[in-house]
């Protein structure tokens, strides 16, 4: 009897290690473990070996850093995506790439299913499964957290001990996710919005109180909306993200403590450290100020809200996200130039911006004498005030509205 071959998204932590063994012992599957290197701070050197010792028939550690930056982070930044006007979507944007990697490995290895470690309460289950549905609808998805009876960390630990799975003796305070953009923290005292985070709730960003007393100046160059150089040095997308993360994190930039609305309907509280994304977002927006037409910028900003929902809710491979992306990319054609800023005590303070496509006219904006007839404003004001005069007349006839 041939065993079902399953490709598992594997991090090497307690949850996915237990899932790997559970798929083998309870579902009698041959498991291929796939670990994605997305630029997270963790050392991944022993992850593949651990997967094999736990019973995987094959283990792959895939370097997806350049693809992550180029094909996922940069397009999202062109869309100026912020979920609920605060969250920079660090976890959300990684899931469609991981799902794509699972599908690619499944195709290459002849697997019939993929598996993930997302719970039935969170957003990641839909992000993984929507992506698989879009890329490979014939593949089955196994979500052990929705199927097994291991419903607590104590139960997972007992299962691991029973099957000889090595686990860290150090208690893990938070549920964490990390990649080149961010580190997220959930659980423990963060489950109570009324409690402040513990001092250990940090990985990337130094506390603002410990940030340097001297500011640092950074310049980022962009071409058609994408960053290409830092302080005059051209870098690959992944290397550029790493450079921005290093600079921003040492100044305490990019930390957000927030309560958000999950797609499944509940509210959750998380702490996010996103140094690279915060710095990149602010410099990109600053450069757009001189490069983008007013109405195009307004339309882009309106579309940024449903675009961010697509990313957060797992619809990266949807027709609506792809259609909006076409507009986002078109809007960025002239966003080329450089933006400079001062990094200081958790803040990004813009200093200057230049562009060969600048729409800023010093001749029109000056307070000095210029080729601009100020009398033209009379007709402009008169025409735009027509509807206000008409509305005022109606109000006088009908009486002032209540409230």
N, C-alpha and C positions, 0 to 999 in steps of 0.2 A: 504494500500500500504506500503510495507516494504521499509524503507530508506536504501540507500547504506551506508555500514559501511566503514569508512576510517581511517587509522592510519596515524597520522601526526607527523613529526619530529618537536618538539616544544621546543623553547628555552625560551619562556616567554617574548621576546622582542616585539617591535612594529610590525615587519613584520609577525612573526608567529602567534601573537595574532590576527591580522587582518585576516590572512589566515584562522585561526580556525573559526572565526565568519562568514567569507565569505563562507566557505564550508557549514555552517549551513543555512545561509539565502539565498544564491544564488544557491547552489547546493542541498540543502535539505538533507544533509548527517548527519549521526550520526558519531561524531568524537571522536576518542581515541587519546589523546595526549601522546606522548612518549618523555621524556627528558632523555638524556644520560649524566650520570656523568662520565666524562673522565678525572677527576682530574683538571678541570679548577678552577681558583681562585674564581669565583662567588659563592655566597650563593644560593643554590638551594632549600632551605627549603620551600619557599612559591610558587614555580613554579607550583606544582600540584594543589594547591588550586586556583591559578589564572586561570588555564586552566578550572577547573570546573565552576568557576564563569563566565567565558566567554562563557560557553555552552557545553564544552566537556562532553560526557556521561561517560568517564572514563579517568583518568590521571595516568600515570606510570612514576616514576623517577627511572631509572635503574642504579645501580652501576656497571659500566663496566670498572672500573679502572684497575683491575688485568688482565682482558682479553685484554684490550688495550695494556698494557705494554708487556705481555707475548706473545700474539698471533699476534700482529701487529707491535709494535715498535721494539721489539727484532729481529724478522725475517728481518725487513727492515734494521736494523743496521748490521746484518750479511751480508747483501748485499751491505753495504757501499754506500747506495743510497744518491746522491746529485743531485738535478735537476739543470741543467745548471751550475754545479760545484759550486753552492753557496747555494741553498735553501734546507733546511733539511726536507721539506715535512711534516711539522707539521699539516696543515689542511688536506692535501691530504690523509694521512694515517688514519685519523679518519673517513672519509666518508664511506668506506666499512664496518666498524664496526657498524656505526649508521644504515646503510642500512640493515645489517644483523639483528639488533635489531627490526627494523620496520617489516621485514618479519616474524620474530619469533612471534611478537605480533599479526600480521595479521593472521597468522596460528592459534594461540591459540584462537583468538576472532572471527574467521570466517569472517574477513573483505575481501572485494573484491578489495580494492585499498589502495595505500599508497600515501602520499603527502609530498612535501618538499617546502622550501622557497627559493630555489636557483633561481637566475635570468637567463634570456636567454643570458646574455652576458658572464657569468662566467664559470669556470671549474666544480663547484660543481654539476650542473645539470647532467653532463655526469657521474660523479663519482657515484652519487646516482642511476641513472637510469641504468647504465651498471651493477652495483652490483645487482639491483633487477632483471634485465634481466637474470643474471647468476644464481641467487638463487631461483627465483620464477617467471618464465616467464609468468605465468598465471595471475599475479597480474597487475592491471592497475596502472599507475602512473599519478597523477594529479600535474601539475606544474602551480599554479595560476599566477605567474609572466608572463607566456607565454599566458595567456588566458584572464585575466581581463583588465579593463581600468584604474586601479589605477597605474599610471606610475610615481608618484613622492612622496616624503616624505610628502608633504603638503596634497596630496590626501589620503594617508594612515592615517594621523593624523585626517583629517576630518571624515573619515569612522569610526575611533576608537571613536571619540567624539560622533558621531551620534548613535553608538550602546553601549555607556556607557563602553567602554573598558578603564581601567585605564592605563595611560601612564605617563612616567616620565616627570616632568616639566623641567628637566635639558636638555639642548640641547646636542645632541650627536655629537661630532666632527667627529668621525671616524666610519667606519664599521669595527667591530672587531670579531675575532674568537679566542677561547682559549681552550686549553686542557692541559694535563700534560706536553706535549712537548713545547708548544709555545703559544704566543699571536701574532696575526697578526693585522696590521692596514692598512686600505685603505680609500681613500676619502679625502675630504677637500683639504688642500694644497698639499697633496701627489699626487693629480691628475696632478700636474705640476712637471715633473722630475727636473726642474730647480730651484725648491724651496726646502730649507732644512726643515726637520720636525719641527713642533712646539715643544716647551718644554714639552707640555703635552703628547706627543707621546711616552708614556712609561707605562709599568705596572709591568714587572717582573725584568728588568735589571736596576740597578742604573747607572746613567751616569758615564763614566769612571773617570771623574774629581772628583766624589764623592766616588769612591771606596776606600776601606781601604788602608792606606799607608804601612801596613804590609802584606806580602803574607801569603797564607794558603796552607798547604800541604794536598793532598788527595791521597789515594790509593784505587784503585778499583780492585777487584778480578773477574776473568772471568772463566767460565767453558764452553768449546766447543763454544766459541764466545759470550756467554750471560753473562752479569754482575750478580754477585750473592752476593757480599758483598762490603761495603764501610767502609774503615778504620778498617777492621777486623770484622765488624758486619754484619752477614748475614741478608738479608732483603727480603721481598716479592718483586716481580717485581715493583708493584706500589709504595711501600714504598721506594724502591731504587731510582726510578725516582724522587720522591719528595725530597729525601735527596740531590741528585745531583743538582736539580733545586735550592734548597735553598742555597747551597754553591756557585754555579756558578753565580747566580743572584746578590748576594751581592758584587761580584767582577766585575760586569759589563760585564760578559762573555755571548756571544751568540746573539748579536744584529747585524742585517743585513738590510741595506737599499739598495734595488735593483729593477731594471726593468727586468721583466721576460716575456717570450713568453707564453701566454695562449694557451691552446689546440684549442680554437675556432678561433684563428688566430690573435688576437690583442695583443699588448703589454700592460702591466699594471705595475704600480709601487706599491710596498708594503714595509712596515717595519715589520720585523719579530724579535721577541725576543724568542730565543730557548736556554735557559741556560742549561737545562739537556741534550738535544740532542747534543749540541756543545761539552760539556765536555765528554760525553760518546763516541761520534764519534772519538774524538782525542785520547783518551786513548786506545780505541779499535784498532785503526790504529797503534798506537805505539806498542802495544803488538804483533800485527800481524807481525811486522818487524822481530821478532826472532822466530816466530812459523810457518810461512807459507813458503813453497817452492817457489822459485823465479818465476817459470813458472805458478804455480797455482795462485799466487798472481797477476801476470800479466793478466791471463785469467779472474780472478774475477773482476779486475778493468775494463777490457774491457766490461764485462757483466753488470757492475754497471750502465753504461749509459742507455742501453735499459731497464734495471730493473727500474731505477728511472723514466723513461718515463712511464712505466706501472703504477707505483704508482701515478704519477702526473696526468696522463690522464684517470684514473679511471678503469684500467684493472687489478685490484687486483685479481679478481676471474677468470682470463683468463688462458688458457693452457700455454701460453708463460711465464707468471710470475711464475706459479707453477713449470714449468720445470726449469727455471732459479733458483728458490728457492732451488730445489733439489741439484743443483751444489753448490750454496752458502752454504748450510748447510753442505755438504760434505767437502767443503774447510775449514770449521771452526772446524773440529773434534779435531785438536791439538791446537787450540787457547785457551789454559788454562794457567792461571798464574795471575800475578798482574802487574799493571802499576801505577807508582807514578808520580805526577806532581805538579808543583807550580802554584797556581792561583793568578794572580796579574794584576790589572789595565786592565781588559778586555782580558788578555792573558792566555793561558794554556801552560805552559812550562814543557815538559816532563823531568823527573829526572832519572828514572830507570825503568827497566822492567825485570821480572824474570818468568821463566816457566819450568815445569818439562819436557816439550817437545821442549825445545829450540834447534834450529838448528845452533846456534852460537857456534863456536869452538874457545876457547881462544888459543888453541895450534896452530891453523892455522892462526889466526888473529894477533898474537903477533909480535912485532918488535924484540923480543929476539930470541935466538936460539931455533929451533923447528924441529920436524920430517917432514920437507917439503923440497923437492929438488927443488930449484929455477931454475935449469937448465931445468925442465919440461916445463917451460914457453916458451922456444925456439920453440919447435914443435907446441905448441898451437898457438903462434903468426904466425908461418910460414903457417900453414894450414888455419887459418882464414884470412890471407892476400892474399890468392890465387886469390880470386875474385877481389880484389882491384888492384892487379898487372895486371890481364887480362883487367880490365876496363881501366887502365892507358894506356895499349898498344893500345887498340882500339881508345882511344882519340887521341893518337899521330898520328895514321894512318889516322884518319878522320878529324883531325883538332879540335881545341877547340870548343865546342858548344857555340852558341850565348847566351847572357844573363848572 
